[in-house]
Amino acid sequence: MAEYFNGIKPSDGFYVKSNYNYTHIHQDILTSLYTPLIGTDAIGVYLYLSQFNYHNEPLANNHYTIMNDLKVNLSSFRDALDLLEGIGLMRTFHKTNTDEQMFIYMLKQPATAEQFFNDPLLSVYLYQQIGQSRFIALKNRYKDHSISTNGYNEVTKSFTDVFKVPKLSDISTDDSIQIKPDSKNTGLDLSDVKFDFEMLEMLLSNHLISKELLNKQTKEVITQIATLYGITPVEMKSIILKSITSNQTISLQDLRKHARSIYQIEHDGMYPSLELKQGTIKKNTTESSGEVDSLVSWFELLDTTSPIEMLSSFTESEPTVAQKRLVEDIVNREKLPYGVMNILLQYVMFSQSMQLPRAYTEEIASNWKKLKLKSAEEAYNYTKKRDKEIAEKKSERSQKSTGGYKLRSIEKTPEWLLKQKAADANKEDTQQQQEHDPDFEKRKRELQKEMEAFWNEGEK
């Protein structure tokens, strides 16, 4: 993507062109098939810009007009253009003059219903976005329900059967009038995708498959499904071998079916989803309000992103089956909004070394349900407040343990010393008891008299 978009200014002028004549059929395709993929804001910008082409305004408009009419800033407008360009509905041209920039926004014709449902990328991304029942309903809506001409003989008259052919001299040869051409949708632009067809041809030659089977249309389909499912030339060789018909041609329908089956086996039956590159959207915010705008945009993104998709992006890997079941169980049981659930998962993973313990995660989810948190912003503010309170309590306990109390050193008394103390205590108790015993006093006096008589007799 060109770097000049970072410097787009409200005063820059623009023109709008298109390569087709817009009808209500195109509007129906845009609203029913493209809107689920890129959203109403981007489709609204596309329809808004179409008015300038319809009236063939000779003078350039400036981007103040867009900002005033749509009530958006240029950053949001640029985000919508990114989506329209990526999905193949717009091309943008730029020219720099001495003191201004000029833009041409080329509106491209939407794919027909047949082109859309036969496009491997668009059809699969739509299926993943809206689900099976809605996808089937839309597909049936665009089916051909007209009366078949099978069994009828055509009796239409030709031009020359009805009209006289004019002489050449009567035909005006003035070619100065240019009639606006009407072109078909060319599908998604995958010109920058490089697939190694040389290796694929070499691998197929080992199985006696001629490279002539890889015609232009087949190569386009191979590039599409390789981009969609991330298939290498080695894997593509196996898929092609399964898709060879009895007439020694490659069935494009079987090619898509086998590639889809392999992807679903490796991803638990899931389909690939349409994801934006990191940094593609919300990259044009100014530095003065960049932090606030980024945080608000982050909350909005979390509020509208599936927890499974968030986990995949957050960990840069496919979530395990156990993690997916845990998330589904909590969402079904607690009915937490996407934004709250996404903050919860990130909070647990940060505090648990990038793990998701089931019991711990379910306990927090139950608590947050009781708190009635409604959005990612509320959940984020709650975690910040909670962490601050915990930090303050830890600080208070630390101050008390070091300042308010003195630590005492406690040593274990030796066992022999305990026994000695116990013996001395018993001896004291015995002496005290003897001193206060009346019989003991009587015997003591008698013994004293006997000792005195004994010593008196010795003196005689």
Buried (B, 14 or more C-beta within 10 A) or exposed (E): EEEBBEEBEEEBBBBBBBBBEBEEEBBBBBEBBBBBBBBEBBBBBBBBBBEBBEEEEEEBBBBEEBBEEBEBBBBBBBBBBBBBBBBBBBBBEBEEEEEEBBBBBBBBBBBBBEBBBBBBBBBBBBBBBBEEEEBEEBBEEBEEEEEEEEEEEEEEEEEEEEEEEEEEEEEEEEEEEEEEEEEEBEBBEBEEEEBBBEBBBEBBEEEEBEEEBBEEEBEBBBBBBBBBBEBEBEBBBEBBBBBBEEEEEBBBEBBBBBBBEBBBEEEEEEBBBBEBEEEEBBBBBEEEEEEEBEEBBBBBBBBEBBBBBBBBBBBEEBBEEEBBEBBEBBBEEBEBBBBBBBBBBBBBBEEEEEEBEEEEBBEBBEEBBEEEBEBBBBBBEBBEEEEEEEEEEEEEEEEEEEEEEEEEEEEEEEEEEEEEEEEEEEEEEEEEEEEEEEEEEEEEEEEEEEEEEEEEEEEE
